[in-house]
């Protein structure tokens, strides 16, 4: 009985699989639109908003000399989380 050889990598056929089609119903479409609306509703804070909060945070820290980035990044993170 002859033995069966496995094909080498050059002889193997590449396989491509498609992702299954997503079924959309009215309920899932409504959920998707709500999720998208909530992402859109969260707007990026303006430069002025971040600057005002950064100055406020800087004043609260006692107006230390140097590293204004600390207050700026903290202000950005605070406004984006809100």
Secondary structure by P-SEA (a helix, b strand, c coil): cbbbbccccccccbbbbcccbbbbcaaaaaaaaaaaaaaaacccccaaaaaaaaaaaaaaaccccccaaaaaaaaaaaaaac
